[in-house]
């Protein structure tokens, strides 16, 4: 028979495992560690980048990998305000992310841009007992280029009311 203390400890351990998984995902992106990045997701996971890509995480890795390796010479993804809702072997999270990116330019001049967004993630602990992301949706708040460019018009923006995607995913 479990005690209230045991239940609280299990909750804290699960919460930390979920947060650790999200942080590992950022580390994998910044270090171009494709093995670690694949391990952050279930093989049947769905990825919606909020800017045009919606599909399997396997297809997303094929989409993002070349862009990170050929168009950018450095990135830094930082998570903040990670909100976790645990329901047994399922978790729903909302994390703020600031992504800094330095573009590769042949003449060495380079440029950088910053994107501010939220990750809305669903995670599951399946048969192997490991928490992994089963669905990620990105909601963009702003980018370093605030002018109303055509590309910016196509991204899903966050809202400041209950129509925001975070409410639709159960947070």
C-alpha positions in Angstrom: 0.0 0.0 0.0 1.4 3.3 -1.0 1.5 6.3 1.3 0.8 9.9 0.5 4.5 10.5 0.8 5.3 7.7 -1.7 2.7 9.2 -4.2 4.2 12.6 -3.9 7.7 11.3 -4.4 6.6 9.3 -7.5 4.9 12.5 -8.8 8.1 14.5 -8.3 10.3 11.9 -10.0 7.9 11.6 -13.0 7.8 15.4 -13.3 11.6 15.6 -13.2 11.9 12.8 -15.8 9.5 14.8 -18.1 11.5 18.0 -17.7 14.8 16.2 -18.3 13.4 14.8 -21.5 12.4 18.3 -22.8 15.8 19.7 -21.9 17.5 16.7 -23.6 15.6 17.6 -26.7 17.0 21.1 -26.7 20.5 19.8 -26.0 20.2 17.4 -28.9 19.2 20.2 -31.3 22.1 22.4 -30.2 24.7 19.7 -30.3 23.4 18.1 -33.5 23.1 14.8 -31.6 20.6 13.0 -33.8 20.6 9.8 -31.7 19.7 11.7 -28.6 17.0 13.7 -30.5 15.4 10.5 -31.9 15.4 9.1 -28.3 13.4 12.1 -27.1 10.4 11.0 -29.2 8.3 7.9 -29.6 8.8 6.5 -33.1 5.1 7.2 -33.9 5.3 10.8 -32.6 3.7 13.7 -34.5 5.5 17.1 -34.9 3.8 20.3 -35.9 6.2 23.2 -36.1 3.5 25.8 -36.5 5.2 27.2 -39.5 4.3 24.7 -42.3 5.6 21.3 -41.2 3.1 18.8 -39.8 4.0 15.1 -39.9 5.8 12.3 -38.3 8.8 13.0 -36.1 10.9 10.8 -38.4 10.0 13.1 -41.3 10.7 16.1 -39.2 14.2 14.9 -38.3 14.8 14.5 -42.1 13.5 18.0 -42.6 15.3 19.9 -39.8 18.6 18.0 -39.9 19.9 19.5 -43.2 18.8 23.0 -42.2 20.6 22.9 -38.9 23.8 21.5 -40.4 24.0 23.6 -43.6 22.2 26.9 -42.8 23.2 27.5 -39.2 26.6 27.4 -37.5 25.3 27.6 -33.9 22.1 27.4 -32.0 21.0 27.7 -28.4 17.6 26.6 -27.2 16.6 27.6 -23.7 13.5 26.4 -21.9 11.7 28.4 -19.2 8.5 28.2 -17.2 7.9 24.5 -17.9 4.3 23.7 -16.8 3.7 19.9 -16.4 0.3 18.2 -15.9 0.7 14.5 -15.1 -2.1 12.0 -15.6 -0.7 8.5 -14.8 1.6 7.5 -17.7 0.7 10.6 -19.7 1.9 14.2 -19.4 1.0 17.4 -21.1 3.5 20.3 -20.9 3.8 23.9 -22.0 7.4 25.3 -22.1 8.6 28.6 -23.2 11.6 28.4 -25.5 14.0 31.0 -26.7 16.0 29.8 -29.7 19.1 31.8 -30.7 20.4 30.9 -34.2 23.6 32.1 -36.0 23.4 31.8 -39.8 26.2 30.5 -41.9 27.3 33.0 -44.5 30.2 32.1 -46.9 32.0 35.4 -46.4 32.0 34.9 -42.6 29.9 37.9 -41.9 27.0 35.8 -40.5 23.9 37.0 -38.8 21.8 35.8 -35.9 18.2 35.8 -35.1 16.1 34.9 -32.1 12.8 33.1 -32.0 10.5 33.0 -29.0 7.9 30.3 -28.9 6.2 27.7 -26.7 6.4 23.9 -27.0 3.1 22.2 -26.2 4.0 18.6 -25.7 2.3 15.3 -25.0 4.5 12.7 -23.4 3.9 9.1 -22.6 5.6 6.5 -20.5 5.2 3.3 -22.4 6.3 -0.4 -21.9 10.0 0.5 -21.5 9.2 2.9 -18.6 10.8 5.9 -20.3 9.0 9.2 -20.8 9.1 10.3 -24.5 7.3 12.9 -26.5 4.4 11.6 -28.5 3.3 14.9 -29.9 4.9 18.4 -30.2 3.1 21.6 -31.4 5.0 24.8 -31.6 3.3 28.2 -31.0 5.3 31.2 -32.1 5.2 34.4 -30.0 7.8 36.4 -31.9 11.0 36.3 -34.0 14.0 38.5 -34.4 12.5 39.9 -37.6 9.3 41.5 -36.4 8.4 43.0 -39.8 5.2 41.5 -41.2 7.1 39.3 -43.8 5.2 36.7 -45.7 6.9 33.9 -43.8 5.8 35.4 -40.5 2.2 35.5 -41.6 2.2 31.8 -42.1 3.2 30.8 -38.6 0.8 30.0 -35.8 0.9 32.8 -33.2 0.1 32.6 -29.6 -3.0 34.2 -28.2 -3.7 35.9 -24.9 -7.1 34.3 -24.3 -8.7 30.8 -24.1 -8.5 30.4 -27.9 -4.7 29.7 -27.5 -3.7 26.2 -28.5 -2.5 25.5 -24.9 -6.2 25.3 -23.9 -7.1 22.9 -26.7 -4.4 20.4 -25.6 -5.7 20.4 -22.0 -3.4 22.7 -20.1 
